[in-house]
């Protein structure tokens, strides 16, 4: 899946994280990303347990009024080798293959993802991706 994106860095230091901002249908995000859970069995987990009440509340919020939106970006980390960058004719894009979920983690926004998906899996969601994220950045 290929998405037009904007690449940037908040700092001039070459070792600082690089970011990519884009939007994608929420159903596609759930195809190419993983949502590792915090639990005693999964020490590398990032997200708390999924709460169905939160997911349903988000879907209900969107159904109640056609003007209701969720503009807040989902934050994901993309490990080296889990994406490709294309730059052609002054335009930039990022490609994420659904078969290669390894190294792609949702670090903020799991309930928004699930709520938007319950509402309509074609809904666009804004995404900020941390590229080549270290373990510290994932946490």
N, CA, C and O atoms as CSV, one atom per row, in Angstrom:
chain,resi,resn,atom,element,x,y,z
A,1,UNK,N,N,0.853,-1.158,0.000
A,1,UNK,CA,C,0.000,0.000,0.000
A,1,UNK,C,C,0.900,1.222,0.000
A,1,UNK,O,O,1.827,1.331,0.803
A,2,UNK,N,N,0.618,2.121,-0.895
A,2,UNK,CA,C,1.476,3.283,-1.094
A,2,UNK,C,C,0.691,4.545,-0.743
A,2,UNK,O,O,-0.452,4.709,-1.168
A,3,UNK,N,N,1.315,5.442,0.041
A,3,UNK,CA,C,0.656,6.664,0.497
A,3,UNK,C,C,1.553,7.869,0.261
A,3,UNK,O,O,2.733,7.831,0.608
A,4,UNK,N,N,1.016,8.939,-0.324
A,4,UNK,CA,C,1.785,10.190,-0.397
A,4,UNK,C,C,2.065,10.659,1.037
A,4,UNK,O,O,1.207,10.537,1.911
A,5,UNK,N,N,3.255,11.189,1.269
A,5,UNK,CA,C,3.585,11.603,2.626
A,5,UNK,C,C,4.517,12.797,2.629
A,5,UNK,O,O,5.097,13.175,1.611
A,6,UNK,N,N,4.639,13.375,3.812
A,6,UNK,CA,C,5.553,14.487,4.064
A,6,UNK,C,C,6.560,13.993,5.085
A,6,UNK,O,O,6.179,13.524,6.158
A,7,UNK,N,N,7.839,14.092,4.762
A,7,UNK,CA,C,8.912,13.692,5.672
A,7,UNK,C,C,9.448,14.929,6.372
A,7,UNK,O,O,9.542,15.997,5.768
A,8,UNK,N,N,9.801,14.786,7.652
A,8,UNK,CA,C,10.389,15.907,8.387
A,8,UNK,C,C,11.135,15.410,9.602
A,8,UNK,O,O,11.025,14.245,9.985
A,9,UNK,N,N,11.886,16.297,10.198
A,9,UNK,CA,C,12.577,16.042,11.452
A,9,UNK,C,C,12.387,17.271,12.322
A,9,UNK,O,O,12.381,18.391,11.811
A,10,UNK,N,N,12.235,17.086,13.609
A,10,UNK,CA,C,12.081,18.221,14.513
A,10,UNK,C,C,13.420,18.811,14.915
A,10,UNK,O,O,13.484,19.934,15.416
A,11,UNK,N,N,14.500,18.049,14.693
A,11,UNK,CA,C,15.818,18.484,15.120
A,11,UNK,C,C,16.801,18.345,13.978
A,11,UNK,O,O,16.611,17.522,13.083
A,12,UNK,N,N,17.851,19.147,14.006
A,12,UNK,CA,C,18.859,19.100,12.959
A,12,UNK,C,C,19.873,17.987,13.159
A,12,UNK,O,O,20.592,17.635,12.223
A,13,UNK,N,N,19.945,17.430,14.348
A,13,UNK,CA,C,20.890,16.355,14.651
A,13,UNK,C,C,20.565,15.134,13.789
A,13,UNK,O,O,19.418,14.691,13.743
A,14,UNK,N,N,21.558,14.602,13.121
A,14,UNK,CA,C,21.350,13.456,12.222
A,14,UNK,C,C,20.860,12.214,12.958
A,14,UNK,O,O,20.255,11.334,12.346
A,15,UNK,N,N,21.111,12.130,14.261
A,15,UNK,CA,C,20.672,10.958,15.015
A,15,UNK,C,C,19.234,11.100,15.535
A,15,UNK,O,O,18.678,10.152,16.089
A,16,UNK,N,N,18.644,12.267,15.360
A,16,UNK,CA,C,17.273,12.497,15.830
A,16,UNK,C,C,16.283,11.722,14.963
A,16,UNK,O,O,16.550,11.485,13.785
A,17,UNK,N,N,15.145,11.324,15.532
A,17,UNK,CA,C,14.144,10.586,14.757
A,17,UNK,C,C,13.638,11.388,13.557
A,17,UNK,O,O,13.545,12.614,13.597
A,18,UNK,N,N,13.323,10.668,12.512
A,18,UNK,CA,C,12.700,11.243,11.315
A,18,UNK,C,C,11.238,10.806,11.318
A,18,UNK,O,O,10.902,9.725,11.800
A,19,UNK,N,N,10.383,11.654,10.777
A,19,UNK,CA,C,8.955,11.386,10.775
A,19,UNK,C,C,8.396,11.413,9.356
A,19,UNK,O,O,8.985,11.996,8.445
A,20,UNK,N,N,7.251,10.771,9.197
A,20,UNK,CA,C,6.497,10.790,7.945
A,20,UNK,C,C,5.029,10.972,8.325
A,20,UNK,O,O,4.503,10.237,9.161
A,21,UNK,N,N,4.373,11.954,7.708
A,21,UNK,CA,C,2.940,12.178,7.962
A,21,UNK,C,C,2.155,11.823,6.707
A,21,UNK,O,O,2.508,12.223,5.597
A,22,UNK,N,N,1.078,11.058,6.908
A,22,UNK,CA,C,0.208,10.678,5.794
A,22,UNK,C,C,-1.154,10.285,6.333
A,22,UNK,O,O,-1.362,10.281,7.546
A,23,UNK,N,N,-2.078,9.958,5.455
A,23,UNK,CA,C,-3.368,9.428,5.911
A,23,UNK,C,C,-3.659,8.162,5.125
A,23,UNK,O,O,-3.179,7.973,4.008
A,24,UNK,N,N,-4.471,7.291,5.749
A,24,UNK,CA,C,-4.802,6.011,5.130
A,24,UNK,C,C,-6.175,5.563,5.626
A,24,UNK,O,O,-6.605,5.979,6.702
A,25,UNK,N,N,-6.860,4.730,4.866
A,25,UNK,CA,C,-8.097,4.136,5.375
A,25,UNK,C,C,-7.782,3.282,6.602
A,25,UNK,O,O,-6.823,2.511,6.601
A,26,UNK,N,N,-8.581,3.423,7.629
A,26,UNK,CA,C,-8.306,2.745,8.895
A,26,UNK,C,C,-8.232,1.223,8.721
A,26,UNK,O,O,-7.440,0.565,9.396
A,27,UNK,N,N,-9.037,0.665,7.837
A,27,UNK,CA,C,-8.990,-0.775,7.591
A,27,UNK,C,C,-7.638,-1.214,7.053
A,27,UNK,O,O,-7.159,-2.300,7.381
A,28,UNK,N,N,-7.021,-0.375,6.228
A,28,UNK,CA,C,-5.695,-0.698,5.710
A,28,UNK,C,C,-4.640,-0.628,6.815
A,28,UNK,O,O,-3.737,-1.462,6.868
A,29,UNK,N,N,-4.755,0.353,7.683
A,29,UNK,CA,C,-3.788,0.480,8.785
A,29,UNK,C,C,-3.813,-0.791,9.634
A,29,UNK,O,O,-2.764,-1.299,10.028
A,30,UNK,N,N,-5.005,-1.300,9.911
A,30,UNK,CA,C,-5.112,-2.518,10.707
A,30,UNK,C,C,-4.554,-3.737,9.968
A,30,UNK,O,O,-4.221,-4.743,10.595
A,31,UNK,N,N,-4.452,-3.650,8.646
A,31,UNK,CA,C,-3.855,-4.736,7.863
A,31,UNK,C,C,-2.331,-4.735,7.953
A,31,UNK,O,O,-1.719,-5.802,8.001
A,32,UNK,N,N,-1.704,-3.546,7.977
A,32,UNK,CA,C,-0.233,-3.501,7.930
A,32,UNK,C,C,0.446,-3.195,9.258
A,32,UNK,O,O,1.675,-3.229,9.333
A,33,UNK,N,N,-0.314,-2.898,10.305
A,33,UNK,CA,C,0.288,-2.563,11.603
A,33,UNK,C,C,-0.074,-3.598,12.663
A,33,UNK,O,O,-1.075,-4.305,12.549
A,34,UNK,N,N,0.752,-3.669,13.683
A,34,UNK,CA,C,0.448,-4.499,14.848
A,34,UNK,C,C,0.219,-3.587,16.044
A,34,UNK,O,O,0.674,-2.444,16.072
A,35,UNK,N,N,-0.495,-4.116,17.029
A,35,UNK,CA,C,-0.785,-3.352,18.236
A,35,UNK,C,C,-0.370,-4.217,19.425
A,35,UNK,O,O,-1.199,-4.899,20.027
A,36,UNK,N,N,0.929,-4.180,19.757
A,36,UNK,CA,C,1.400,-5.013,20.868
A,36,UNK,C,C,0.833,-4.546,22.206
A,36,UNK,O,O,0.830,-3.351,22.502
A,37,UNK,N,N,0.363,-5.471,22.992
A,37,UNK,CA,C,-0.282,-5.175,24.274
A,37,UNK,C,C,0.710,-5.214,25.433
A,37,UNK,O,O,1.633,-6.027,25.462
A,38,UNK,N,N,0.492,-4.323,26.375
A,38,UNK,CA,C,1.226,-4.368,27.636
A,38,UNK,C,C,0.603,-5.470,28.485
A,38,UNK,O,O,-0.592,-5.429,28.777
A,39,UNK,N,N,1.389,-6.434,28.876
A,39,UNK,CA,C,0.890,-7.487,29.754
A,39,UNK,C,C,2.086,-8.230,30.332
A,39,UNK,O,O,3.199,-8.114,29.819
A,40,UNK,N,N,1.859,-8.991,31.396
A,40,UNK,CA,C,2.969,-9.776,31.955
A,40,UNK,C,C,3.520,-10.780,30.938
A,40,UNK,O,O,4.700,-11.128,30.973
A,41,UNK,N,N,2.649,-11.240,30.032
A,41,UNK,CA,C,3.073,-12.210,29.018
A,41,UNK,C,C,3.778,-11.560,27.837
A,41,UNK,O,O,4.475,-12.241,27.085
A,42,UNK,N,N,3.609,-10.263,27.663
A,42,UNK,CA,C,4.173,-9.542,26.515
A,42,UNK,C,C,4.920,-8.323,27.019
A,42,UNK,O,O,4.387,-7.216,26.942
A,43,UNK,N,N,6.146,-8.481,27.536
A,43,UNK,CA,C,6.887,-7.354,28.109
A,43,UNK,C,C,7.256,-6.286,27.086
A,43,UNK,O,O,7.539,-5.150,27.465
A,44,UNK,N,N,7.259,-6.627,25.793
A,44,UNK,CA,C,7.592,-5.638,24.771
A,44,UNK,C,C,6.354,-4.865,24.323
A,44,UNK,O,O,6.443,-4.013,23.439
A,45,UNK,N,N,5.208,-5.154,24.922
A,45,UNK,CA,C,3.970,-4.495,24.526
A,45,UNK,C,C,4.001,-3.003,24.784
A,45,UNK,O,O,4.750,-2.511,25.629
A,46,UNK,N,N,3.168,-2.293,24.035
A,46,UNK,CA,C,3.135,-0.839,24.109
A,46,UNK,C,C,1.770,-0.347,24.594
A,46,UNK,O,O,1.694,0.560,25.423
A,47,UNK,N,N,0.702,-0.941,24.082
A,47,UNK,CA,C,-0.652,-0.474,24.353
A,47,UNK,C,C,-1.297,-1.240,25.505
A,47,UNK,O,O,-1.022,-2.420,25.723
A,48,UNK,N,N,-2.168,-0.534,26.240
A,48,UNK,CA,C,-2.959,-1.206,27.261
A,48,UNK,C,C,-3.983,-2.120,26.573
A,48,UNK,O,O,-4.136,-2.079,25.353
A,49,UNK,N,N,-4.659,-2.917,27.340
A,49,UNK,CA,C,-5.662,-3.830,26.793
A,49,UNK,C,C,-6.764,-3.049,26.080
A,49,UNK,O,O,-7.145,-1.958,26.505
A,50,UNK,N,N,-7.258,-3.615,25.013
A,50,UNK,CA,C,-8.352,-3.013,24.252
A,50,UNK,C,C,-9.618,-3.029,25.107
A,50,UNK,O,O,-9.963,-4.048,25.706
A,51,UNK,N,N,-10.304,-1.885,25.155
A,51,UNK,CA,C,-11.552,-1.777,25.904
A,51,UNK,C,C,-12.690,-1.575,24.911
A,51,UNK,O,O,-12.770,-0.547,24.238
A,52,UNK,N,N,-13.566,-2.571,24.832
A,52,UNK,CA,C,-14.673,-2.497,23.870
A,52,UNK,C,C,-15.572,-1.297,24.119
A,52,UNK,O,O,-16.125,-0.738,23.172
A,53,UNK,N,N,-15.728,-0.891,25.372
A,53,UNK,CA,C,-16.586,0.264,25.664
A,53,UNK,C,C,-16.023,1.539,25.026
A,53,UNK,O,O,-16.785,2.371,24.534
A,54,UNK,N,N,-14.694,1.697,25.032
A,54,UNK,CA,C,-14.072,2.864,24.384
A,54,UNK,C,C,-14.272,2.816,22.875
A,54,UNK,O,O,-14.593,3.825,22.247
A,55,UNK,N,N,-14.080,1.635,22.306
A,55,UNK,CA,C,-14.233,1.459,20.855
A,55,UNK,C,C,-15.661,1.813,20.440
A,55,UNK,O,O,-15.864,2.556,19.480
A,56,UNK,N,N,-16.648,1.282,21.161
A,56,UNK,CA,C,-18.061,1.544,20.839
A,56,UNK,C,C,-18.411,3.014,21.032
A,56,UNK,O,O,-19.197,3.566,20.262
A,57,UNK,N,N,-17.840,3.656,22.051
A,57,UNK,CA,C,-18.109,5.077,22.294
A,57,UNK,C,C,-17.592,5.934,21.142
A,57,UNK,O,O,-18.238,6.906,20.750
A,58,UNK,N,N,-16.440,5.578,20.605
A,58,UNK,CA,C,-15.887,6.331,19.472
A,58,UNK,C,C,-16.762,6.142,18.237
A,58,UNK,O,O,-17.062,7.111,17.539
A,59,UNK,N,N,-17.174,4.910,17.962
A,59,UNK,CA,C,-18.047,4.647,16.810
A,59,UNK,C,C,-19.379,5.377,16.979
A,59,UNK,O,O,-19.902,5.942,16.018
A,60,UNK,N,N,-19.922,5.369,18.181
A,60,UNK,CA,C,-21.192,6.052,18.447
A,60,UNK,C,C,-21.049,7.559,18.232
A,60,UNK,O,O,-21.924,8.191,17.640
A,61,UNK,N,N,-19.944,8.132,18.713
A,61,UNK,CA,C,-19.674,9.561,18.529
A,61,UNK,C,C,-19.713,9.919,17.036
A,61,UNK,O,O,-20.279,10.945,16.657
A,62,UNK,N,N,-19.123,9.087,16.210
A,62,UNK,CA,C,-19.086,9.365,14.767
A,62,UNK,C,C,-20.449,9.186,14.117
A,62,UNK,O,O,-20.773,9.893,13.163
A,63,UNK,N,N,-21.254,8.252,14.617
A,63,UNK,CA,C,-22.580,7.984,14.045
A,63,UNK,C,C,-23.602,9.047,14.420
A,63,UNK,O,O,-24.531,9.305,13.655
A,64,UNK,N,N,-23.445,9.665,15.582
A,64,UNK,CA,C,-24.434,10.602,16.111
A,64,UNK,C,C,-24.641,11.824,15.222
A,64,UNK,O,O,-25.769,12.286,15.052
A,65,UNK,N,N,-23.564,12.344,14.659
A,65,UNK,CA,C,-23.647,13.584,13.888
A,65,UNK,C,C,-22.638,13.518,12.746
A,65,UNK,O,O,-21.463,13.237,12.981
A,66,UNK,N,N,-23.082,13.774,11.502
A,66,UNK,CA,C,-22.156,13.694,10.370
A,66,UNK,C,C,-21.025,14.721,10.428
A,66,UNK,O,O,-20.061,14.616,9.669
A,67,UNK,N,N,-21.126,15.707,11.312
A,67,UNK,CA,C,-20.058,16.701,11.459
A,67,UNK,C,C,-18.974,16.236,12.429
A,67,UNK,O,O,-17.900,16.835,12.480
A,68,UNK,N,N,-19.234,15.185,13.191
A,68,UNK,CA,C,-18.248,14.707,14.165
A,68,UNK,C,C,-17.079,14.028,13.456
A,68,UNK,O,O,-17.265,13.170,12.594
A,69,UNK,N,N,-15.885,14.431,13.838
A,69,UNK,CA,C,-14.660,13.856,13.271
A,69,UNK,C,C,-13.639,13.661,14.388
A,69,UNK,O,O,-13.801,14.157,15.503
A,70,UNK,N,N,-12.597,12.932,14.056
A,70,UNK,CA,C,-11.475,12.739,14.984
A,70,UNK,C,C,-10.204,13.131,14.229
A,70,UNK,O,O,-9.642,12.321,13.492
A,71,UNK,N,N,-9.751,14.375,14.414
A,71,UNK,CA,C,-8.593,14.845,13.656
A,71,UNK,C,C,-7.236,14.439,14.234
A,71,UNK,O,O,-6.205,14.672,13.602
A,72,UNK,N,N,-7.221,13.843,15.412
A,72,UNK,CA,C,-5.968,13.509,16.074
A,72,UNK,C,C,-5.264,12.358,15.367
A,72,UNK,O,O,-5.882,11.347,15.033
A,73,UNK,N,N,-3.966,12.524,15.144
A,73,UNK,CA,C,-3.195,11.512,14.424
A,73,UNK,C,C,-2.911,10.286,15.284
A,73,UNK,O,O,-2.745,10.373,16.501
A,74,UNK,N,N,-2.863,9.149,14.610
A,74,UNK,CA,C,-2.387,7.898,15.191
A,74,UNK,C,C,-0.861,7.944,15.088
A,74,UNK,O,O,-0.332,8.412,14.080
A,75,UNK,N,N,-0.152,7.473,16.099
A,75,UNK,CA,C,1.308,7.430,16.050
A,75,UNK,C,C,1.737,5.973,15.888
A,75,UNK,O,O,1.331,5.097,16.653
A,76,UNK,N,N,2.563,5.739,14.876
A,76,UNK,CA,C,3.098,4.402,14.641
A,76,UNK,C,C,4.623,4.488,14.574
A,76,UNK,O,O,5.186,5.540,14.274
A,77,UNK,N,N,5.271,3.373,14.856
A,77,UNK,CA,C,6.709,3.292,14.650
A,77,UNK,C,C,6.950,2.288,13.536
A,77,UNK,O,O,6.309,1.239,13.473
A,78,UNK,N,N,7.888,2.630,12.654
A,78,UNK,CA,C,8.232,1.768,11.532
A,78,UNK,C,C,9.713,1.432,11.623
A,78,UNK,O,O,10.569,2.305,11.477
A,79,UNK,N,N,10.003,0.165,11.863
A,79,UNK,CA,C,11.394,-0.271,11.976
A,79,UNK,C,C,12.052,-0.293,10.609
A,79,UNK,O,O,11.391,-0.409,9.577
A,80,UNK,N,N,13.362,-0.178,10.632
A,80,UNK,CA,C,14.133,-0.258,9.396
A,80,UNK,C,C,13.793,-1.558,8.670
A,80,UNK,O,O,13.729,-2.623,9.284
A,81,UNK,N,N,13.578,-1.463,7.373
A,81,UNK,CA,C,13.255,-2.623,6.564
A,81,UNK,C,C,11.771,-2.937,6.478
A,81,UNK,O,O,11.382,-3.830,5.726
A,82,UNK,N,N,10.922,-2.223,7.233
A,82,UNK,CA,C,9.486,-2.498,7.210
A,82,UNK,C,C,8.720,-1.556,6.282
A,82,UNK,O,O,7.492,-1.611,6.212
A,83,UNK,N,N,9.443,-0.698,5.576
A,83,UNK,CA,C,8.816,0.265,4.665
A,83,UNK,C,C,9.801,0.622,3.571
A,83,UNK,O,O,11.000,0.375,3.698
A,84,UNK,N,N,9.294,1.203,2.496
A,84,UNK,CA,C,10.159,1.767,1.462
A,84,UNK,C,C,9.677,3.176,1.165
A,84,UNK,O,O,8.488,3.483,1.254
A,85,UNK,N,N,10.626,4.017,0.812
A,85,UNK,CA,C,10.338,5.415,0.480
A,85,UNK,C,C,10.559,5.603,-1.012
A,85,UNK,O,O,11.563,5.158,-1.568
A,86,UNK,N,N,9.607,6.269,-1.648
A,86,UNK,CA,C,9.715,6.590,-3.068
A,86,UNK,C,C,9.695,8.104,-3.222
A,86,UNK,O,O,8.824,8.785,-2.679
A,87,UNK,N,N,10.659,8.618,-3.963
A,87,UNK,CA,C,10.696,10.053,-4.247
A,87,UNK,C,C,10.853,10.219,-5.753
A,87,UNK,O,O,11.915,9.950,-6.315
A,88,UNK,N,N,9.774,10.670,-6.398
A,88,UNK,CA,C,9.772,10.856,-7.841
A,88,UNK,C,C,9.132,12.193,-8.192
A,88,UNK,O,O,8.093,12.560,-7.642
A,89,UNK,N,N,9.746,12.899,-9.092
A,89,UNK,CA,C,9.193,14.161,-9.605
A,89,UNK,C,C,8.797,15.121,-8.495
A,89,UNK,O,O,7.777,15.803,-8.596
A,90,UNK,N,N,9.596,15.177,-7.440
A,90,UNK,CA,C,9.331,16.116,-6.353
A,90,UNK,C,C,8.268,15.653,-5.370
A,90,UNK,O,O,7.965,16.368,-4.415
A,91,UNK,N,N,7.693,14.472,-5.581
A,91,UNK,CA,C,6.674,13.947,-4.670
A,91,UNK,C,C,7.274,12.789,-3.873
A,91,UNK,O,O,8.125,12.051,-4.368
A,92,UNK,N,N,6.818,12.647,-2.644
A,92,UNK,CA,C,7.310,11.573,-1.781
A,92,UNK,C,C,6.157,10.674,-1.382
A,92,UNK,O,O,5.027,11.126,-1.201
A,93,UNK,N,N,6.465,9.389,-1.248
A,93,UNK,CA,C,5.462,8.443,-0.764
A,93,UNK,C,C,6.153,7.344,0.027
A,93,UNK,O,O,7.363,7.140,-0.068
A,94,UNK,N,N,5.352,6.652,0.802
A,94,UNK,CA,C,5.842,5.528,1.600
A,94,UNK,C,C,5.012,4.305,1.231
A,94,UNK,O,O,3.801,4.402,1.032
A,95,UNK,N,N,5.679,3.146,1.142
A,95,UNK,CA,C,4.996,1.899,0.818
A,95,UNK,C,C,5.119,0.948,1.997
A,95,UNK,O,O,6.199,0.745,2.552
A,96,UNK,N,N,3.977,0.371,2.364
A,96,UNK,CA,C,3.910,-0.592,3.467
A,96,UNK,C,C,3.195,-1.836,2.949
A,96,UNK,O,O,2.017,-1.782,2.593
A,97,UNK,N,N,3.910,-2.947,2.912
A,97,UNK,CA,C,3.329,-4.207,2.446
A,97,UNK,C,C,2.607,-4.888,3.606
A,97,UNK,O,O,3.214,-5.108,4.654
A,98,UNK,N,N,1.323,-5.228,3.444
A,98,UNK,CA,C,0.577,-5.871,4.538
A,98,UNK,C,C,1.200,-7.186,5.011
A,98,UNK,O,O,1.066,-7.538,6.183
A,99,UNK,N,N,1.873,-7.912,4.127
A,99,UNK,CA,C,2.446,-9.199,4.502
A,99,UNK,C,C,3.612,-9.053,5.473
A,99,UNK,O,O,3.995,-10.020,6.131
A,100,UNK,N,N,4.179,-7.853,5.568
A,100,UNK,CA,C,5.350,-7.629,6.420
A,100,UNK,C,C,4.987,-6.710,7.584
A,100,UNK,O,O,5.409,-5.553,7.618
A,101,UNK,N,N,4.205,-7.221,8.540
A,101,UNK,CA,C,3.789,-6.417,9.694
A,101,UNK,C,C,4.901,-6.255,10.730
A,101,UNK,O,O,4.858,-5.345,11.557
A,102,UNK,N,N,5.881,-7.132,10.680
A,102,UNK,CA,C,6.961,-7.112,11.672
A,102,UNK,C,C,7.628,-5.735,11.701
A,102,UNK,O,O,8.020,-5.201,10.663
A,103,UNK,N,N,7.748,-5.176,12.888
A,103,UNK,CA,C,8.418,-3.890,13.031
A,103,UNK,C,C,7.521,-2.683,12.834
A,103,UNK,O,O,8.013,-1.556,12.778
A,104,UNK,N,N,6.215,-2.892,12.728
A,104,UNK,CA,C,5.265,-1.774,12.590
A,104,UNK,C,C,4.304,-1.804,13.770
A,104,UNK,O,O,3.468,-2.700,13.888
A,105,UNK,N,N,4.442,-0.805,14.642
A,105,UNK,CA,C,3.665,-0.812,15.866
A,105,UNK,C,C,2.839,0.464,16.019
A,105,UNK,O,O,3.318,1.563,15.740
A,106,UNK,N,N,1.604,0.304,16.461
A,106,UNK,CA,C,0.785,1.451,16.862
A,106,UNK,C,C,1.196,1.762,18.294
A,106,UNK,O,O,1.062,0.919,19.181
A,107,UNK,N,N,1.698,2.974,18.520
A,107,UNK,CA,C,2.112,3.356,19.871
A,107,UNK,C,C,1.138,4.318,20.533
A,107,UNK,O,O,1.189,4.523,21.746
A,108,UNK,N,N,0.254,4.906,19.743
A,108,UNK,CA,C,-0.774,5.785,20.310
A,108,UNK,C,C,-1.965,5.799,19.369
A,108,UNK,O,O,-1.826,6.084,18.180
A,109,UNK,N,N,-3.146,5.487,19.913
A,109,UNK,CA,C,-4.363,5.610,19.118
A,109,UNK,C,C,-5.086,4.319,18.796
A,109,UNK,O,O,-5.917,4.294,17.889
A,110,UNK,N,N,-4.793,3.244,19.514
A,110,UNK,CA,C,-5.440,1.976,19.186
A,110,UNK,C,C,-6.968,2.054,19.261
A,110,UNK,O,O,-7.653,1.503,18.399
A,111,UNK,N,N,-7.508,2.728,20.275
A,111,UNK,CA,C,-8.965,2.785,20.403
A,111,UNK,C,C,-9.593,3.639,19.300
A,111,UNK,O,O,-10.691,3.343,18.829
A,112,UNK,N,N,-8.893,4.697,18.891
A,112,UNK,CA,C,-9.389,5.491,17.754
A,112,UNK,C,C,-9.416,4.645,16.490
A,112,UNK,O,O,-10.369,4.708,15.714
A,113,UNK,N,N,-8.361,3.848,16.283
A,113,UNK,CA,C,-8.329,2.971,15.113
A,113,UNK,C,C,-9.502,2.008,15.113
A,113,UNK,O,O,-10.231,1.896,14.127
A,114,UNK,N,N,-9.677,1.313,16.232
A,114,UNK,CA,C,-10.753,0.334,16.311
A,114,UNK,C,C,-12.130,0.988,16.224
A,114,UNK,O,O,-13.034,0.441,15.593
A,115,UNK,N,N,-12.299,2.154,16.852
A,115,UNK,CA,C,-13.580,2.862,16.793
A,115,UNK,C,C,-13.906,3.343,15.393
A,115,UNK,O,O,-15.037,3.200,14.928
A,116,UNK,N,N,-12.916,3.915,14.721
A,116,UNK,CA,C,-13.119,4.335,13.332
A,116,UNK,C,C,-13.422,3.140,12.442
A,116,UNK,O,O,-14.268,3.230,11.552
A,117,UNK,N,N,-12.743,2.026,12.673
A,117,UNK,CA,C,-12.976,0.831,11.879
A,117,UNK,C,C,-14.387,0.296,12.105
A,117,UNK,O,O,-15.047,-0.118,11.152
A,118,UNK,N,N,-14.855,0.299,13.341
A,118,UNK,CA,C,-16.218,-0.134,13.642
A,118,UNK,C,C,-17.235,0.776,12.948
A,118,UNK,O,O,-18.269,0.306,12.472
A,119,UNK,N,N,-16.944,2.059,12.894
A,119,UNK,CA,C,-17.817,3.019,12.216
A,119,UNK,C,C,-17.799,2.804,10.706
A,119,UNK,O,O,-18.850,2.654,10.083
A,120,UNK,N,N,-16.588,2.791,10.114
A,120,UNK,CA,C,-16.449,2.626,8.660
A,120,UNK,C,C,-14.971,2.373,8.365
A,120,UNK,O,O,-14.142,3.263,8.551
A,121,UNK,N,N,-14.643,1.185,7.913
A,121,UNK,CA,C,-13.233,0.829,7.687
A,121,UNK,C,C,-12.576,1.642,6.578
A,121,UNK,O,O,-11.353,1.628,6.444
A,122,UNK,N,N,-13.377,2.351,5.783
A,122,UNK,CA,C,-12.817,3.208,4.732
A,122,UNK,C,C,-12.502,4.617,5.238
A,122,UNK,O,O,-11.954,5.431,4.494
A,123,UNK,N,N,-12.845,4.912,6.499
A,123,UNK,CA,C,-12.571,6.240,7.064
A,123,UNK,C,C,-11.078,6.529,7.053
A,123,UNK,O,O,-10.268,5.678,7.422
A,124,UNK,N,N,-10.726,7.721,6.632
A,124,UNK,CA,C,-9.318,8.129,6.622
A,124,UNK,C,C,-8.886,8.492,8.037
A,124,UNK,O,O,-9.633,9.113,8.794
A,125,UNK,N,N,-7.670,8.092,8.374
A,125,UNK,CA,C,-7.100,8.431,9.670
A,125,UNK,C,C,-5.737,9.075,9.428
A,125,UNK,O,O,-4.943,8.553,8.645
A,126,UNK,N,N,-5.448,10.216,10.097
A,126,UNK,CA,C,-4.116,10.810,9.963
A,126,UNK,C,C,-3.100,9.990,10.757
A,126,UNK,O,O,-3.401,9.467,11.829
A,127,UNK,N,N,-1.892,9.893,10.204
A,127,UNK,CA,C,-0.845,9.075,10.815
A,127,UNK,C,C,0.458,9.854,10.872
A,127,UNK,O,O,0.845,10.508,9.904
A,128,UNK,N,N,1.129,9.779,12.010
A,128,UNK,CA,C,2.505,10.247,12.131
A,128,UNK,C,C,3.338,8.999,12.395
A,128,UNK,O,O,3.139,8.305,13.392
A,129,UNK,N,N,4.265,8.727,11.498
A,129,UNK,CA,C,5.124,7.551,11.628
A,129,UNK,C,C,6.516,7.978,12.050
A,129,UNK,O,O,7.094,8.892,11.461
A,130,UNK,N,N,7.061,7.321,13.069
A,130,UNK,CA,C,8.447,7.510,13.475
A,130,UNK,C,C,9.247,6.467,12.698
A,130,UNK,O,O,9.041,5.265,12.865
A,131,UNK,N,N,10.156,6.936,11.852
A,131,UNK,CA,C,10.900,6.054,10.959
A,131,UNK,C,C,12.138,5.488,11.637
A,131,UNK,O,O,12.832,6.191,12.372
A,132,UNK,N,N,12.407,4.214,11.384
A,132,UNK,CA,C,13.582,3.539,11.934
A,132,UNK,C,C,13.654,3.705,13.452
A,132,UNK,O,O,14.714,3.987,14.010
A,133,UNK,N,N,12.508,3.527,14.106
A,133,UNK,CA,C,12.385,3.782,15.539
A,133,UNK,C,C,13.231,2.827,16.366
A,133,UNK,O,O,13.296,1.628,16.096
A,134,UNK,N,N,13.874,3.388,17.376
A,134,UNK,CA,C,14.631,2.583,18.336
A,134,UNK,C,C,13.627,2.041,19.369
A,134,UNK,O,O,12.466,2.450,19.380
A,135,UNK,N,N,14.077,1.125,20.229
A,135,UNK,CA,C,13.217,0.596,21.279
A,135,UNK,C,C,12.750,1.697,22.231
A,135,UNK,O,O,11.616,1.663,22.707
A,136,UNK,N,N,13.614,2.669,22.509
A,136,UNK,CA,C,13.240,3.773,23.383
A,136,UNK,C,C,12.129,4.606,22.751
A,136,UNK,O,O,11.203,5.025,23.444
A,137,UNK,N,N,12.209,4.849,21.444
A,137,UNK,CA,C,11.180,5.629,20.759
A,137,UNK,C,C,9.862,4.856,20.697
A,137,UNK,O,O,8.787,5.453,20.752
A,138,UNK,N,N,9.943,3.552,20.584
A,138,UNK,CA,C,8.719,2.744,20.578
A,138,UNK,C,C,8.006,2.831,21.913
A,138,UNK,O,O,6.777,2.848,21.967
A,139,UNK,N,N,8.774,2.884,22.989
A,139,UNK,CA,C,8.174,2.956,24.333
A,139,UNK,C,C,7.630,4.348,24.601
A,139,UNK,O,O,7.089,4.603,25.677
